[in-house]
Amino acid sequence: MKTIKWGIIGTGKIAHQFAAALKGTEGCELTAVASRTLEKAEKFAKQYGFSNAYGSYRDFAENSDADVVYIATPMASHYGDAVLCLENGKNVLCEKTVTLDTEQFAEIIALAKEKNLFFMEAMWMKCRPVYLKVLEWIKSGKIGNVRYIKADFSNYIPYDSNDRLFRLDCGGGALLDLGVYPITLTHAILGMPGEIVSDAYLGKDGVDLHNTITMRYKDGIFSSMDNGFEIQLSNNAIISGDDGYITLGRWFHCTNEAELFNRADGTVEKFVCEPLINGYEYEIMEVNRCLNEGLKESPLVPVNETMEILGIMDECRKQWGLEF
Protein backbone atom coordinates (compact mmCIF):
# COMPACT_ATOMS: atom_id res chain seq x y z
CA MET A 1 0.00 0.00 0.00
CA LYS A 2 1.58 3.26 -1.10
CA THR A 3 1.41 6.41 1.00
CA ILE A 4 -1.29 8.80 -0.19
CA LYS A 5 -0.51 12.52 -0.33
CA TRP A 6 -3.44 14.45 1.13
CA GLY A 7 -4.44 18.06 0.77
CA ILE A 8 -7.25 20.07 2.36
CA ILE A 9 -9.16 23.06 0.99
CA GLY A 10 -10.80 25.10 3.72
CA THR A 11 -9.69 25.52 7.34
CA GLY A 12 -12.97 25.68 9.25
CA LYS A 13 -14.15 23.53 12.15
CA ILE A 14 -14.68 20.31 10.21
CA ALA A 15 -11.30 20.67 8.49
CA HIS A 16 -9.66 20.62 11.92
CA GLN A 17 -11.47 17.41 12.85
CA PHE A 18 -10.54 15.81 9.56
CA ALA A 19 -6.90 16.90 9.82
CA ALA A 20 -6.64 15.39 13.30
CA ALA A 21 -7.83 12.06 11.90
CA LEU A 22 -5.58 12.38 8.87
CA LYS A 23 -2.55 12.97 11.08
CA GLY A 24 -3.20 9.76 13.01
CA THR A 25 -4.10 7.50 10.08
CA GLU A 26 -1.45 5.18 8.65
CA GLY A 27 -0.53 5.63 5.01
CA CYS A 28 -1.23 9.36 4.83
CA GLU A 29 1.18 12.18 4.02
CA LEU A 30 -0.10 15.64 4.93
CA THR A 31 1.22 17.52 1.95
CA ALA A 32 -0.77 20.74 1.52
CA VAL A 33 -3.53 22.95 2.89
CA ALA A 34 -5.26 25.97 1.34
CA SER A 35 -7.26 28.76 2.91
CA ARG A 36 -8.63 32.15 1.86
CA THR A 37 -5.51 33.76 3.32
CA LEU A 38 -1.96 32.51 3.50
CA GLU A 39 -1.83 33.38 7.21
CA LYS A 40 -4.72 31.00 8.01
CA ALA A 41 -3.23 28.27 5.83
CA GLU A 42 0.19 28.54 7.45
CA LYS A 43 -1.28 28.45 10.94
CA PHE A 44 -3.31 25.33 10.06
CA ALA A 45 -0.32 23.67 8.38
CA LYS A 46 1.87 24.25 11.44
CA GLN A 47 -0.78 22.90 13.81
CA TYR A 48 -1.20 19.58 11.99
CA GLY A 49 2.10 19.15 10.17
CA PHE A 50 1.25 19.86 6.54
CA SER A 51 4.32 20.43 4.37
CA ASN A 52 2.91 23.30 2.29
CA ALA A 53 0.41 26.12 2.74
CA TYR A 54 -1.41 28.08 0.04
CA GLY A 55 -3.27 31.38 0.30
CA SER A 56 -5.70 30.55 -2.51
CA TYR A 57 -7.52 27.44 -3.66
CA ARG A 58 -6.38 27.93 -7.26
CA ASP A 59 -2.74 28.13 -6.19
CA PHE A 60 -3.22 24.88 -4.29
CA ALA A 61 -4.95 23.13 -7.20
CA GLU A 62 -2.38 24.20 -9.75
CA ASN A 63 0.80 23.77 -7.73
CA SER A 64 0.42 21.23 -4.90
CA ASP A 65 1.45 17.60 -5.35
CA ALA A 66 -1.55 16.22 -3.44
CA ASP A 67 -2.93 12.91 -4.71
CA VAL A 68 -6.35 13.68 -3.24
CA VAL A 69 -7.98 16.76 -1.78
CA TYR A 70 -10.58 16.93 0.97
CA ILE A 71 -12.94 19.84 0.29
CA ALA A 72 -14.14 21.38 3.56
CA THR A 73 -15.62 24.64 2.30
CA PRO A 74 -19.27 25.79 2.69
CA MET A 75 -21.76 23.78 0.65
CA ALA A 76 -22.44 26.49 -1.91
CA SER A 77 -18.71 26.43 -2.75
CA HIS A 78 -18.38 22.66 -3.20
CA TYR A 79 -19.25 22.66 -6.89
CA GLY A 80 -16.71 25.29 -7.93
CA ASP A 81 -13.99 23.93 -5.65
CA ALA A 82 -14.49 20.36 -6.88
CA VAL A 83 -14.40 21.44 -10.52
CA LEU A 84 -11.20 23.42 -9.88
CA CYS A 85 -9.48 20.41 -8.30
CA LEU A 86 -10.64 17.90 -10.90
CA GLU A 87 -9.57 20.14 -13.77
CA ASN A 88 -6.10 20.20 -12.21
CA GLY A 89 -5.83 16.43 -11.88
CA LYS A 90 -6.72 16.03 -8.22
CA ASN A 91 -8.79 13.16 -6.86
CA VAL A 92 -11.54 14.51 -4.61
CA LEU A 93 -13.25 13.70 -1.33
CA CYS A 94 -15.93 16.40 -0.91
CA GLU A 95 -17.73 17.08 2.34
CA LYS A 96 -21.47 16.44 2.46
CA THR A 97 -23.85 17.60 1.20
CA VAL A 98 -21.71 17.30 -1.87
CA THR A 99 -23.52 19.86 -4.05
CA LEU A 100 -26.65 21.98 -3.89
CA ASP A 101 -28.54 19.81 -6.40
CA THR A 102 -28.36 16.91 -8.85
CA GLU A 103 -27.55 19.19 -11.79
CA GLN A 104 -24.30 20.34 -10.19
CA PHE A 105 -23.39 16.81 -9.15
CA ALA A 106 -23.98 15.40 -12.63
CA GLU A 107 -21.49 17.91 -14.04
CA ILE A 108 -18.89 16.99 -11.42
CA ILE A 109 -19.21 13.27 -12.05
CA ALA A 110 -18.99 13.77 -15.81
CA LEU A 111 -15.78 15.76 -15.30
CA ALA A 112 -14.31 13.15 -12.93
CA LYS A 113 -14.96 10.44 -15.55
CA GLU A 114 -13.49 12.59 -18.31
CA LYS A 115 -10.33 13.13 -16.25
CA ASN A 116 -10.27 9.50 -15.01
CA LEU A 117 -10.20 10.63 -11.39
CA PHE A 118 -11.64 9.37 -8.11
CA PHE A 119 -14.57 11.22 -6.54
CA MET A 120 -16.46 10.51 -3.33
CA GLU A 121 -18.83 12.38 -1.07
CA ALA A 122 -17.49 12.55 2.48
CA MET A 123 -20.50 10.84 4.04
CA TRP A 124 -18.54 9.54 7.01
CA MET A 125 -21.54 7.65 8.42
CA LYS A 126 -21.42 5.18 5.52
CA CYS A 127 -17.84 4.20 6.36
CA ARG A 128 -18.22 3.76 10.12
CA PRO A 129 -18.23 0.22 11.58
CA VAL A 130 -21.50 0.63 13.54
CA TYR A 131 -23.41 1.69 10.40
CA LEU A 132 -21.92 -1.21 8.43
CA LYS A 133 -22.86 -3.66 11.21
CA VAL A 134 -26.48 -2.42 11.11
CA LEU A 135 -26.64 -3.04 7.35
CA GLU A 136 -25.15 -6.49 7.91
CA TRP A 137 -27.83 -7.33 10.50
CA ILE A 138 -30.58 -6.21 8.12
CA LYS A 139 -29.20 -8.05 5.09
CA SER A 140 -28.85 -11.25 7.11
CA GLY A 141 -32.56 -11.08 8.06
CA LYS A 142 -32.11 -10.60 11.80
CA ILE A 143 -35.14 -8.29 12.05
CA GLY A 144 -37.02 -9.73 9.10
CA ASN A 145 -38.40 -7.37 6.47
CA VAL A 146 -37.97 -3.70 7.33
CA ARG A 147 -41.34 -1.99 7.72
CA TYR A 148 -40.54 1.37 9.30
CA ILE A 149 -37.63 3.71 9.93
CA LYS A 150 -37.70 6.72 12.24
CA ALA A 151 -34.61 8.93 12.30
CA ASP A 152 -34.35 12.53 13.45
CA PHE A 153 -31.62 15.14 13.37
CA SER A 154 -32.55 18.44 15.01
CA ASN A 155 -30.30 20.65 17.11
CA TYR A 156 -31.14 23.94 18.74
CA ILE A 157 -28.84 26.50 17.14
CA PRO A 158 -29.32 30.20 18.00
CA TYR A 159 -30.04 32.29 14.94
CA ASP A 160 -27.08 34.14 13.47
CA SER A 161 -27.52 35.89 10.14
CA ASN A 162 -23.77 35.55 9.49
CA ASP A 163 -23.67 31.80 10.12
CA ARG A 164 -23.54 29.73 6.91
CA LEU A 165 -26.38 27.57 8.29
CA PHE A 166 -28.81 30.48 7.99
CA ARG A 167 -27.52 31.90 4.71
CA LEU A 168 -29.18 30.99 1.43
CA ASP A 169 -26.08 32.03 -0.52
CA CYS A 170 -24.04 29.46 1.44
CA GLY A 171 -26.46 26.59 0.81
CA GLY A 172 -27.80 26.88 4.34
CA GLY A 173 -30.79 25.20 5.94
CA ALA A 174 -31.46 22.03 7.89
CA LEU A 175 -32.03 19.78 4.87
CA LEU A 176 -28.54 19.83 3.40
CA ASP A 177 -26.77 20.13 6.74
CA LEU A 178 -28.72 17.59 8.84
CA GLY A 179 -31.52 15.99 6.83
CA VAL A 180 -29.08 14.32 4.48
CA TYR A 181 -28.23 11.82 7.26
CA PRO A 182 -31.69 10.28 7.92
CA ILE A 183 -32.38 10.36 4.17
CA THR A 184 -29.12 8.50 3.54
CA LEU A 185 -29.91 5.94 6.24
CA THR A 186 -33.37 5.26 4.80
CA HIS A 187 -32.07 5.13 1.23
CA ALA A 188 -29.39 2.59 2.17
CA ILE A 189 -32.00 0.25 3.63
CA LEU A 190 -35.11 0.83 1.50
CA GLY A 191 -33.81 2.49 -1.67
CA MET A 192 -35.72 5.13 -3.61
CA PRO A 193 -39.24 5.84 -2.30
CA GLY A 194 -42.37 5.65 -4.36
CA GLU A 195 -43.57 8.92 -2.85
CA ILE A 196 -42.07 11.79 -0.87
CA VAL A 197 -44.28 13.95 1.34
CA SER A 198 -42.48 16.87 2.94
CA ASP A 199 -43.04 20.27 4.51
CA ALA A 200 -40.77 22.91 5.97
CA TYR A 201 -40.76 26.17 7.88
CA LEU A 202 -38.69 28.70 5.95
CA GLY A 203 -37.22 31.53 7.99
CA LYS A 204 -36.85 35.17 6.99
CA ASP A 205 -33.60 34.38 5.18
CA GLY A 206 -35.33 31.77 3.02
CA VAL A 207 -33.64 28.65 4.40
CA ASP A 208 -35.50 25.77 6.03
CA LEU A 209 -35.28 26.10 9.80
CA HIS A 210 -37.28 22.92 10.32
CA ASN A 211 -38.48 20.21 7.99
CA THR A 212 -40.38 16.97 8.17
CA ILE A 213 -40.03 14.27 5.55
CA THR A 214 -41.98 11.06 4.96
CA MET A 215 -40.70 8.59 2.39
CA ARG A 216 -43.34 6.05 1.35
CA TYR A 217 -42.79 2.63 -0.19
CA LYS A 218 -45.03 -0.18 -1.40
CA ASP A 219 -47.07 -2.33 1.00
CA GLY A 220 -47.30 0.43 3.62
CA ILE A 221 -43.58 0.60 4.34
CA PHE A 222 -42.37 4.11 5.18
CA SER A 223 -39.80 6.24 6.95
CA SER A 224 -40.28 9.44 8.93
CA MET A 225 -37.78 12.11 9.86
CA ASP A 226 -37.64 15.55 11.48
CA ASN A 227 -34.69 17.88 10.99
CA GLY A 228 -34.04 21.41 12.12
CA PHE A 229 -32.27 24.16 14.00
CA GLU A 230 -35.07 25.39 16.29
CA ILE A 231 -35.66 22.43 18.62
CA GLN A 232 -33.42 19.85 20.23
CA LEU A 233 -34.35 16.22 19.61
CA SER A 234 -32.63 13.06 20.84
CA ASN A 235 -31.34 12.39 17.30
CA ASN A 236 -31.65 8.63 17.51
CA ALA A 237 -32.96 6.13 14.99
CA ILE A 238 -35.05 2.97 15.03
CA ILE A 239 -35.31 0.47 12.20
CA SER A 240 -38.29 -1.81 12.71
CA GLY A 241 -38.89 -5.09 10.92
CA ASP A 242 -41.56 -7.76 11.22
CA ASP A 243 -39.21 -9.90 13.36
CA GLY A 244 -37.58 -7.23 15.53
CA TYR A 245 -35.89 -3.87 15.51
CA ILE A 246 -32.53 -2.08 15.64
CA THR A 247 -31.82 1.08 17.59
CA LEU A 248 -29.04 3.60 17.04
CA GLY A 249 -28.57 5.88 20.02
CA ARG A 250 -28.15 9.62 20.26
CA TRP A 251 -26.38 11.16 17.28
CA PHE A 252 -27.29 8.08 15.26
CA HIS A 253 -25.12 9.19 12.34
CA CYS A 254 -21.94 8.84 14.38
CA THR A 255 -22.95 6.74 17.38
CA ASN A 256 -20.49 4.15 18.67
CA GLU A 257 -23.09 1.47 19.34
CA ALA A 258 -26.20 -0.20 17.99
CA GLU A 259 -28.60 -2.69 19.57
CA LEU A 260 -30.69 -5.39 17.95
CA PHE A 261 -33.81 -6.98 19.42
CA ASN A 262 -35.29 -10.15 17.92
CA ARG A 263 -39.00 -10.47 18.64
CA ALA A 264 -39.18 -14.24 18.10
CA ASP A 265 -36.82 -15.32 20.86
CA GLY A 266 -36.34 -12.07 22.78
CA THR A 267 -32.61 -12.03 22.24
CA VAL A 268 -30.65 -8.85 22.23
CA GLU A 269 -27.39 -8.29 20.37
CA LYS A 270 -25.24 -5.25 20.94
CA PHE A 271 -22.39 -3.95 18.81
CA VAL A 272 -19.98 -1.37 20.21
CA CYS A 273 -17.09 0.19 18.32
CA GLU A 274 -15.23 3.17 19.74
CA PRO A 275 -13.46 5.22 17.04
CA LEU A 276 -9.74 4.80 16.60
CA ILE A 277 -9.31 8.59 16.50
CA ASN A 278 -12.46 10.67 16.04
CA GLY A 279 -14.48 8.77 13.43
CA TYR A 280 -13.24 10.54 10.32
CA GLU A 281 -10.43 8.03 9.96
CA TYR A 282 -12.76 5.43 8.43
CA GLU A 283 -13.56 7.49 5.34
CA ILE A 284 -9.86 8.37 5.05
CA MET A 285 -8.93 4.69 5.10
CA GLU A 286 -11.62 3.97 2.51
CA VAL A 287 -10.25 6.64 0.15
CA ASN A 288 -6.71 5.34 0.64
CA ARG A 289 -7.88 1.81 -0.15
CA CYS A 290 -9.71 2.92 -3.28
CA LEU A 291 -6.77 4.92 -4.59
CA ASN A 292 -4.36 2.07 -3.93
CA GLU A 293 -6.66 -0.31 -5.81
CA GLY A 294 -7.16 2.09 -8.70
CA LEU A 295 -10.90 2.57 -8.07
CA LYS A 296 -12.63 5.72 -9.33
CA GLU A 297 -15.43 5.58 -6.79
CA SER A 298 -16.03 3.90 -3.44
CA PRO A 299 -18.32 0.86 -3.18
CA LEU A 300 -19.32 2.18 0.27
CA VAL A 301 -20.33 5.60 -1.08
CA PRO A 302 -21.05 5.05 -4.79
CA VAL A 303 -21.85 8.10 -6.88
CA ASN A 304 -25.19 6.72 -8.08
CA GLU A 305 -26.44 6.55 -4.48
CA THR A 306 -25.22 10.08 -3.80
CA MET A 307 -27.10 11.21 -6.91
CA GLU A 308 -30.33 9.53 -5.80
CA ILE A 309 -30.11 11.09 -2.34
CA LEU A 310 -29.61 14.52 -3.91
CA GLY A 311 -32.68 13.81 -6.05
CA ILE A 312 -34.75 13.19 -2.92
CA MET A 313 -33.61 16.50 -1.47
CA ASP A 314 -34.31 18.28 -4.76
CA GLU A 315 -37.89 17.01 -4.54
CA CYS A 316 -38.24 18.18 -0.94
CA ARG A 317 -37.07 21.69 -1.81
CA LYS A 318 -39.39 21.72 -4.82
CA GLN A 319 -42.34 20.96 -2.54
CA TRP A 320 -41.30 23.81 -0.23
CA GLY A 321 -40.54 26.32 -2.96
CA LEU A 322 -36.92 26.70 -1.77
CA GLU A 323 -34.37 27.62 -4.44
CA PHE A 324 -30.69 28.37 -3.95
BELBELFEN-V170061 format. One record per pair of residues at least 12 apart in sequence whose C-alpha atoms are under 8 Angstrom apart, sorted by the first residue. I is the first residue (numbers start at 1). J is the second residue. Records with the same first field share a line. If there is no record, write none. Layout:
I->J / J
This chain:
1->27 / 292
2->27 / 292
3->27 / 28 / 29
4->27 / 28 / 29 / 67 / 68 / 288
5->28 / 29 / 30 / 31 / 65 / 66 / 67 / 68
6->28 / 29 / 30 / 31 / 32 / 66 / 67 / 68 / 69 / 70
7->30 / 31 / 32 / 33 / 34 / 66 / 67 / 68 / 69 / 70
8->32 / 33 / 34 / 69 / 70 / 71 / 72
9->33 / 34 / 35 / 57 / 69 / 70 / 71 / 72 / 73
10->33 / 34 / 35 / 36 / 71 / 72 / 73
11->34 / 35 / 40 / 41 / 44 / 72 / 73
12->72 / 73
14->72
15->72
17->278 / 280
18->280 / 281
19->48
20->48 / 277 / 278
21->277 / 278 / 279 / 280 / 281
22->281 / 284
23->48 / 49
24->277
25->281 / 284 / 285
27->288
28->288
30->49 / 50 / 51
31->50 / 51 / 52 / 64 / 65 / 66
32->45 / 50 / 51 / 52 / 53 / 54 / 60 / 64 / 65 / 66
33->45 / 50 / 52 / 53 / 54 / 60
34->53 / 54 / 55 / 56 / 57 / 60
35->54 / 55 / 56 / 57
36->55 / 56 / 57
37->54 / 55 / 56
38->53 / 54 / 55 / 56
39->55
40->55
41->53 / 54 / 55
42->54
52->64
57->81
58->84
61->84 / 85 / 88 / 90
62->88
66->90
67->90 / 91
68->90 / 91 / 92 / 93
69->85 / 90 / 91 / 92 / 93
70->92 / 93 / 94 / 95
71->92 / 93 / 94 / 95
72->94 / 95
73->95
74->164 / 170 / 171
75->95 / 96 / 97 / 98 / 99 / 100 / 170 / 171 / 172
76->99 / 100 / 169 / 170 / 171
77->170
78->94 / 95 / 98 / 99
79->98 / 99 / 104 / 105 / 108
82->94 / 108
83->108 / 111
86->111 / 112 / 115 / 117
87->111 / 115
89->115 / 117
90->117
91->117 / 118 / 119
92->117 / 118 / 119 / 120
93->119 / 120 / 121 / 122 / 287
94->119 / 120 / 121 / 122
95->121 / 122 / 123
96->121 / 122 / 123 / 176 / 177
97->121 / 176 / 177 / 180
98->121 / 122
100->171 / 176 / 324
101->310 / 311 / 313 / 314
102->307 / 310 / 311 / 314
105->307
106->307
109->303
116->296
117->296
118->291 / 295 / 296 / 297
119->296 / 297 / 303
120->297 / 298 / 301 / 302 / 303
121->301 / 303 / 306
122->283
123->283 / 301
124->279 / 280 / 282 / 283
125->181 / 253 / 254
126->300 / 301
127->282 / 283 / 286 / 300 / 301
128->254 / 279 / 282 / 283
129->273
130->255 / 256 / 257 / 258 / 271 / 272 / 273
131->253
133->271
134->246 / 258
135->189
138->189
142->243 / 244 / 262
143->240 / 241 / 242 / 243 / 244 / 245 / 246 / 260 / 261 / 262 / 263
144->241 / 242 / 243 / 244
145->241 / 242 / 243
146->190 / 221 / 239 / 240 / 241 / 242
147->220 / 221 / 222 / 239 / 240 / 241 / 242
148->221 / 222 / 223 / 239 / 240 / 241
149->186 / 222 / 223 / 224 / 237 / 238 / 239 / 240
150->223 / 224 / 225 / 237 / 238 / 239
151->182 / 223 / 224 / 225 / 226 / 235 / 236 / 237 / 238 / 252
152->179 / 182 / 225 / 226 / 227 / 233 / 234 / 235 / 236 / 237
153->178 / 179 / 181 / 182 / 225 / 226 / 227 / 228 / 233 / 234 / 235 / 236 / 251
154->178 / 226 / 227 / 228 / 229 / 230 / 231 / 232 / 233 / 234 / 235
155->228 / 229 / 230 / 231 / 232 / 233
156->228 / 229 / 230 / 231 / 232
157->229 / 230
158->229 / 230
161->205
165->177
166->205 / 207
167->205 / 206 / 207
168->205 / 206 / 207 / 324
169->324
171->324
172->207 / 208
173->207 / 208 / 209 / 228
174->207 / 208 / 209 / 210 / 211 / 227 / 228 / 229
175->208 / 211 / 227 / 228 / 313
176->313
178->227 / 228
179->225 / 226 / 227 / 228
180->309 / 313
181->253
182->225 / 253
183->309 / 312
184->309
186->223
187->309
192->308
193->215 / 216 / 217
194->215 / 216 / 217 / 218
195->215 / 216 / 217
196->213 / 214 / 215 / 216 / 312 / 315 / 316
197->213 / 214 / 215 / 216 / 316
198->211 / 212 / 213 / 214 / 316 / 319 / 320
199->211 / 212 / 213 / 316 / 319 / 320
200->212 / 320
206->322
207->322
208->228 / 322
209->228 / 229 / 230
210->226 / 227 / 228 / 229 / 230
211->226 / 227 / 228
212->224 / 225 / 226 / 227
213->225 / 226 / 316
234->250 / 251
235->249 / 250 / 251 / 252
236->248 / 249 / 250 / 251 / 252
237->249 / 250 / 252
243->262 / 263 / 264
244->260 / 261 / 262 / 263 / 264
245->260 / 261 / 262 / 263
246->258 / 259 / 260 / 261
247->259 / 260
254->279
256->272 / 273 / 274 / 275
257->270 / 271 / 272 / 273
258->270 / 271 / 272
259->271
286->298
